[in-house]
Amino acid sequence: MAVPKRKTSKSKTAMRKSANMKMSGPALSVCPQCHEPKLPHRVCPNCNYYNGKEVVASES
């Protein structure tokens, strides 16, 4: 099994981990029907509307 010859420096470890620090959360858009935040190109979980039409029948 391969074993490293030298200890990985703090700067090398930080450079490798820095790519994950740059990641951000998902982009949110506003639902035109109920004005709640939702993921773009998806049915609104609050009002079940997409593109001005009710896609999923609400239970209430």
VEXVEXLO-636408 format. One line per field, with one value per atom (N, C-alpha, C, O): atom name; y, x, z. Coordinates in pm, 1 decimal, always signed. Layout:
% residues N
atome <- [CA  ...] $
c2 <- [Y  ...] $
c1 <- [X  ...] $
c3 <- [Z  ...] $
//
This chain:
% residues 60
atome <- [N  CA  C  O  N  CA  C  O  N  CA  C  O  N  CA  C  O  N  CA  C  O  N  CA  C  O  N  CA  C  O  N  CA  C  O  N  CA  C  O  N  CA  C  O  N  CA  C  O  N  CA  C  O  N  CA  C  O  N  CA  C  O  N  CA  C  O  N  CA  C  O  N  CA  C  O  N  CA  C  O  N  CA  C  O  N  CA  C  O  N  CA  C  O  N  CA  C  O  N  CA  C  O  N  CA  C  O  N  CA  C  O  N  CA  C  O  N  CA  C  O  N  CA  C  O  N  CA  C  O  N  CA  C  O  N  CA  C  O  N  CA  C  O  N  CA  C  O  N  CA  C  O  N  CA  C  O  N  CA  C  O  N  CA  C  O  N  CA  C  O  N  CA  C  O  N  CA  C  O  N  CA  C  O  N  CA  C  O  N  CA  C  O  N  CA  C  O  N  CA  C  O  N  CA  C  O  N  CA  C  O  N  CA  C  O  N  CA  C  O  N  CA  C  O  N  CA  C  O  N  CA  C  O  N  CA  C  O  N  CA  C  O  N  CA  C  O  N  CA  C  O  N  CA  C  O  N  CA  C  O  N  CA  C  O  N  CA  C  O] $
c2 <- [-119.1  +0.0  +124.3  +127.3  +226.0  +347.0  +428.6  +449.0  +474.7  +555.9  +683.7  +675.8  +802.6  +926.4  +936.1  +895.9  +990.3  +1001.9  +1121.0  +1118.7  +1224.7  +1346.8  +1383.8  +1345.3  +1459.5  +1509.5  +1615.3  +1698.3  +1613.5  +1714.5  +1844.7  +1848.2  +1951.7  +2079.4  +2138.3  +2098.1  +2233.7  +2299.4  +2375.5  +2380.9  +2434.7  +2511.5  +2419.7  +2453.9  +2303.5  +2208.8  +2156.3  +2141.6  +2127.9  +2080.7  +2188.7  +2159.6  +2314.7  +2425.6  +2449.5  +2481.1  +2434.7  +2452.8  +2347.4  +2377.5  +2225.3  +2118.0  +2139.6  +2113.8  +2186.4  +2206.4  +2335.8  +2351.5  +2429.5  +2559.6  +2549.6  +2634.6  +2446.3  +2431.3  +2410.0  +2456.8  +2340.8  +2317.3  +2441.3  +2456.9  +2529.0  +2651.1  +2749.9  +2835.7  +2738.8  +2831.0  +2797.0  +2880.2  +2677.3  +2635.6  +2715.5  +2750.8  +2743.2  +2818.4  +2736.0  +2631.7  +2782.5  +2713.2  +2724.3  +2794.4  +2656.4  +2660.7  +2798.1  +2869.3  +2833.4  +2960.2  +2949.7  +2845.3  +3056.7  +3058.4  +3164.9  +3271.7  +3135.3  +3233.6  +3253.1  +3176.8  +3353.7  +3385.8  +3330.3  +3350.2  +3261.9  +3208.5  +3325.0  +3406.1  +3335.5  +3447.0  +3435.3  +3534.5  +3315.8  +3293.7  +3334.9  +3414.6  +3279.0  +3302.5  +3385.2  +3416.6  +3421.4  +3505.4  +3443.3  +3515.1  +3311.1  +3240.5  +3197.4  +3176.2  +3184.1  +3136.8  +2990.1  +2908.6  +2957.9  +2820.9  +2796.9  +2891.7  +2669.5  +2636.6  +2665.9  +2640.6  +2719.1  +2750.0  +2624.1  +2519.4  +2634.5  +2526.0  +2408.2  +2293.7  +2434.9  +2329.0  +2377.5  +2497.7  +2282.8  +2316.1  +2380.3  +2335.0  +2483.6  +2551.3  +2457.8  +2408.5  +2431.8  +2341.2  +2402.8  +2331.4  +2535.4  +2601.8  +2601.0  +2569.0  +2636.3  +2649.1  +2546.9  +2543.0  +2464.4  +2358.6  +2413.0  +2345.6  +2532.2  +2591.3  +2589.3  +2602.0  +2573.1  +2585.9  +2647.8  +2599.3  +2752.8  +2821.7  +2870.4  +2867.0  +2915.7  +2970.6  +2867.7  +2904.3  +2738.6  +2633.4  +2548.6  +2526.7  +2500.9  +2411.1  +2273.1  +2213.5  +2222.7  +2098.0  +1981.5  +1877.3  +1997.8  +1892.6  +1935.6  +2047.0  +1849.0  +1882.6  +1896.8  +1807.4  +2009.9  +2031.0  +1951.9  +1934.0  +1904.2  +1820.0  +1897.8  +1840.3  +2027.9  +2106.7  +2151.8  +2218.5] $
c1 <- [+84.3  +0.0  +88.0  +190.9  +49.0  +129.3  +122.3  +15.4  +239.4  +249.0  +322.5  +426.2  +273.0  +342.6  +477.5  +491.9  +576.2  +710.0  +720.0  +798.1  +642.1  +649.0  +509.6  +407.9  +508.7  +382.5  +325.5  +400.6  +196.2  +132.2  +126.2  +75.1  +178.7  +185.3  +45.8  -50.7  +38.0  -89.8  -140.7  -261.2  -47.5  -90.3  -146.5  -245.4  -84.0  -135.5  -272.2  -360.8  -290.5  -419.4  -525.7  -638.4  -488.9  -583.8  -620.0  -735.0  -522.7  -551.6  -649.6  -738.1  -634.6  -723.3  -865.0  -963.3  -874.3  -1005.8  -1073.5  -1193.9  -998.9  -1055.8  -1161.9  -1250.6  -1153.8  -1253.4  -1391.7  -1490.3  -1401.3  -1531.0  -1582.5  -1703.5  -1493.7  -1536.5  -1601.8  -1679.0  -1571.5  -1625.2  -1768.9  -1838.5  -1813.9  -1948.2  -2053.3  -2035.7  -2162.1  -2271.3  -2399.1  -2403.5  -2500.1  -2627.6  -2697.7  -2649.7  -2810.6  -2881.0  -2942.5  -2980.3  -2951.5  -3012.8  -3163.1  -3223.0  -3223.5  -3367.4  -3432.6  -3375.6  -3551.5  -3631.5  -3761.7  -3793.0  -3836.0  -3960.7  -4077.4  -4083.7  -4168.3  -4287.0  -4378.7  -4412.0  -4420.0  -4507.0  -4648.1  -4720.8  -4687.2  -4822.1  -4833.5  -4920.0  -4744.2  -4755.3  -4639.3  -4638.4  -4540.9  -4427.1  -4339.1  -4277.3  -4333.7  -4244.7  -4119.9  -4127.4  -4004.0  -3884.9  -3898.2  -3950.5  -3849.9  -3855.3  -3735.4  -3670.8  -3705.3  -3598.8  -3645.9  -3761.9  -3557.6  -3600.0  -3631.9  -3570.6  -3727.0  -3770.5  -3828.8  -3814.9  -3893.5  -3956.8  -4092.4  -4117.9  -4178.3  -4310.3  -4291.7  -4209.2  -4366.8  -4359.1  -4411.3  -4523.5  -4333.9  -4381.2  -4491.1  -4560.6  -4507.6  -4606.7  -4745.4  -4844.6  -4752.1  -4883.8  -4906.6  -5015.4  -4807.0  -4816.9  -4843.2  -4907.2  -4795.8  -4812.1  -4678.4  -4572.2  -4685.5  -4568.6  -4614.5  -4709.0  -4549.3  -4579.0  -4724.4  -4787.4  -4777.5  -4912.2  -5023.7  -5141.1  -4989.5  -5091.5  -5070.5  -4957.2  -5180.7  -5170.0  -5132.6  -5207.6  -5017.3  -4964.3  -5001.7  -5045.9  -4984.7  -5017.3  -5144.2  -5151.9  -5241.9  -5367.0  -5341.7  -5285.3  -5383.8  -5363.2  -5465.1  -5579.3  -5421.9  -5507.2  -5610.9  -5709.2  -5590.1  -5684.6  -5805.7  -5892.6] $
c3 <- [+0.0  +0.0  +0.0  +67.5  -74.4  -85.7  +42.3  +99.7  +85.6  +206.7  +169.3  +103.4  +208.7  +175.3  +245.6  +361.0  +174.0  +232.2  +325.9  +421.0  +300.4  +381.2  +431.1  +373.3  +540.1  +594.4  +499.4  +448.1  +475.7  +392.8  +471.3  +583.2  +412.4  +482.6  +503.1  +438.1  +594.1  +622.8  +501.0  +476.0  +424.9  +307.1  +198.5  +133.8  +178.3  +79.0  +120.4  +36.2  +248.8  +298.4  +280.5  +240.5  +310.7  +297.6  +151.3  +120.8  +59.5  -82.9  -132.3  -212.4  -85.3  -127.3  -73.0  -142.4  +49.7  +112.0  +68.2  +88.8  +8.0  -25.6  -135.2  -143.0  -220.0  -326.7  -268.1  -325.0  -156.1  -92.6  -21.4  -5.0  +20.8  +90.1  -5.7  +37.1  -134.8  -234.1  -271.9  -330.1  -240.0  -278.5  -203.6  -87.0  -272.2  -210.6  -217.9  -283.2  -151.9  -150.8  -285.0  -374.1  -300.8  -428.3  -454.0  -361.0  -580.9  -619.3  -597.1  -623.2  -549.5  -524.8  -610.9  -633.6  -658.1  -729.4  -653.0  -561.5  -690.1  -620.6  -701.8  -823.1  -636.6  -701.7  -739.1  -652.7  -864.9  -903.2  -846.0  -839.8  -804.6  -752.6  -605.2  -568.8  -520.2  -375.4  -320.2  -201.1  -404.0  -367.4  -258.6  -180.0  -254.3  -162.1  -239.5  -360.5  -171.2  -242.1  -281.3  -205.3  -401.2  -450.6  -540.9  -585.6  -567.9  -660.6  -802.9  -835.3  -888.8  -1024.9  -1104.8  -1083.9  -1195.4  -1284.4  -1208.7  -1251.7  -1096.9  -1018.4  -968.3  -960.9  -934.4  -881.5  -744.1  -664.7  -717.1  -587.8  -479.7  -491.5  -374.6  -269.3  -183.8  -111.5  -191.3  -107.8  -172.9  -107.4  -302.3  -367.3  -478.9  -536.3  -511.0  -612.6  -752.8  -833.5  -783.0  -915.1  -988.9  -927.9  -1121.1  -1207.7  -1338.5  -1400.8  -1379.5  -1505.1  -1510.3  -1616.0  -1395.6  -1390.3  -1385.3  -1389.2  -1376.5  -1370.4  -1246.2  -1203.2  -1188.7  -1073.9  -1126.9  -1204.2  -1085.6  -1139.4  -1048.6  -1097.0  -919.2  -822.7  -750.4  -698.6  -746.9  -678.7  -529.0  -466.0  -472.7  -329.5  -249.1  -291.6  -130.8  -48.1  +30.8  +77.7  +45.9  +126.8  +50.8  +107.0] $
//
